[in-house]
Amino acid sequence: MYHKYYGGEIMMIASIKTKKRKTFVELPTHGIELRNALREVGITAEPREVKLTDDENADCRVRLFADDEIGHGVLKIVRKTDDLALLDDTLWLLDAHDWCTVRDALEDGCARTLRQLHEQFEPNPEKMVLSAIMDPNSSPLQVYDCVVEKRIPLPSEQFQQMLRHPTSFEGFFRKYDDLMFRDWHGQYHCILPYDEQTGDGILIDTEGCSYPKYYQLVPNAKLLIEHYEKQLEQTADQTEDESPEISGVSM
């Protein structure tokens, strides 16, 4: 069966195949349509559990096709470990922007992975943003917006060891590789490890390397994080207080 969605721009066609059945679905599409396509070939798993692999030994094989430059640009950064839900959600985000903006983001090569492309276009005002000089070798020195993708408390000994011997933390940095990149807005997306005892931290963007390629020491990072989290809580409480009460509805 061919699942066709009449809505946004069609960027890809996914062939979903098991050992006995096969179907096609146009992307992006609605979640219910994606689930129906999976059910049709006997897959009861959620789209987020279906990996984008065409391995012949896989229980469910997903093969992707594109016939325009945007679709081909996305295909270049898709990994076998990515899932169907992430792909569909990313395509929806791209569909909400003008094609010139999306094309420029893909051509700039800022996003090395599908997850990074998703992060660039996902509206998320709740992320912590700090201003920092990430490249001390630039002339003149420039201050950049740095989006903190993950805040990581570390025991003091481990944090100090990271400062002294960052190259020995390759496994640590690889774990968060998808979270660190520079987007087409010029913003750095970073992790923020910090010392649980002293409170100092360091903004890090590896840009796919096994060491901190760009970094900035953040004194009192723990206090900044606590202040930020307190602001989020106050905003959430205020929003809840301002929500209108619904007493009842007659049908």
Secondary structure, DSSP 8 states (H G I E B T S, - for coil): -EE---SS---EEEEEE-SS-EEEEEES--HHHHHHHHHHTT--S-GGG-B----TTSSSEEEEE--SHHHHHHHTT--TT-BHHHHHHHHHHHHTS-HHHHHHHHHTT---SHHHHHHHHS--TTSEEEEE---TTSSS---EEEEEEEEEEE-HHHHHHHHH-GGGGHHHHHHTGGG-EE-TTS-EEEEEEEETTT--EEEEE-TTSSS-SEEEEETTHHHHHHHHHHHHHHHHHHHHHHS--------
